Amino acid sequence: MQIKANFSELKRTAWSDFAVRFCLGGAITVWAGLIAKRFGPSIGGLFLAFPAIFPASATLIEKHEKRKKLRAGIQNTRRGRQAAALDARGAALGSAGLVCFAILLWKALALLNAALTLILGLAMWLGASVLIWRFRK
């Protein structure tokens, strides 16, 4: 599978879809903050690691794929579920990369300055995510 950016899709997306993503992502982040306030930053951090945009994007992907099929006169909605499942798979793989990022930061912050640790952590996240994606089968 070739990964590429298709910016023309932005024109086809309704502003209400962007609003849903923004509001749901913000609500999940607020929810994680309230958990952190109540139970402490260690527990709140676990919930903050939840990909805040994922629930909205998965439902919107399915909705868009169904709409494309209906415009083409096809009643089958299987493709929408498959596209949402593929997005979920990517989110899971990206989360595994975030775990690598978190471990590196946890261990390296005591040894290195914050800026260098962040740069190394970002490189770790990107490298781990790409490797996991390439070897996912």
N, C-alpha and C positions, 0 to 999 in steps of 0.2 A: 504494500500500500504506500502510495506517495503522499506525503503530508504537504499541503500547500495552503496558502491563505487566499480566500476568495472575497475580496472587499465589495464586490458587486452585490453580495447577499445582504449587506448592511442597508442598501436601498429598499430591499424587499421586506425588511423587518419593521413592524409597526412600532411606533414610539411607546405604545402601551406595553409591548413585550419588554422593552428596555426598563420601563418603570417597574414592572413585576420583578425583574431580576434585581434591580437596585433595592426595592423595598424588602423583598424576601432576604436578600443577602445582608442588608442592614439589620433586619429583625433577628436573624440568626446570630449576628455579631453582638447585638445588644443582649440577647439571651445568654450567650457565653460570658459576657461581662457581668451579668447579674449572678450567674453561677459562681464566677470568680469572687465576686463581692461577698457572697454568702458562704462559700466553702473554701476560699483561698485561691491563690494564683496557680497552684499546682493542678488542682482539679479544673479550674476555669480554662487553663491552657490546653487541656485535653479537648475540651469542647470548642475552643477557638480554632483548633487545628482542623475542625470539620470544614470541608470546602463549602463556604457559605453560598456560593453561586450555583452549586450543583443541582439542588432540587428544582430551582426555577429553570435552569438550562435544560435539564432532562425532559421536563414536561413541555417546554417550548419546542424542543427538537421534535418530539413526537407529534405535536400539533402541526408544525410546519410540514413534516413529511406527509401527514394525512391530507393536509390541504393541497399539496402538490399532486397527490394521487387523485383526489377528487376532481381537480381541474383537468386532469388527463382522462377522466372518465373511468378510473379504475376504483373498484370498491374495496380491494384488499388493503388492510391497514397494518399488515405484518411489517412492512418496511419502516414505519414509524417506530414501532417497538424495537426493531433491530438497531435503528440509528440511536435511540435513547440508550440501549444496552451498550453499544459501542462507546458512547460518551461516558457511561458509568465505568466501563473498563478503563478508559483513559484516566478518569478521575482516581480510580484505585491505584493505577500505576504511578500517577503523579504524587499520590499520597505516600506511596512507598519511598519516592524520592525525597519527600518532606521529612520522613523519618530519618533518613540519612543526614539531611540538613540539620535536624534538631540534635542528633547525636554528636555531630561535629561541633556545633555551637556549644553544646553542653560541656564537652571535653576541652575545647580549644580556648574558650573565653578566659579561663584562668591562666593560660599560658601566653596568649597573644593579645594585641590591642583589638578593640572592637571592630574597627574598619577592616583590618586584614581578615579577621575571623568571619565577618559578613561576606567578604569577597570569596573566601575559601568555601564558605557554606553554600553560597549561590552556585559556585562551580561544582560542588559536590551534588547539589540537588539536580542541576542540569545533566551532569554526567551520569548519575545514577538513574534518572528518569529515562534518558536516551538508551542506556544499556538495558534497562528492564524492558523497555518497549521493543528493542531489537531482538531480545531473547525471550519474548513472552510465550512462545509456543513450546 
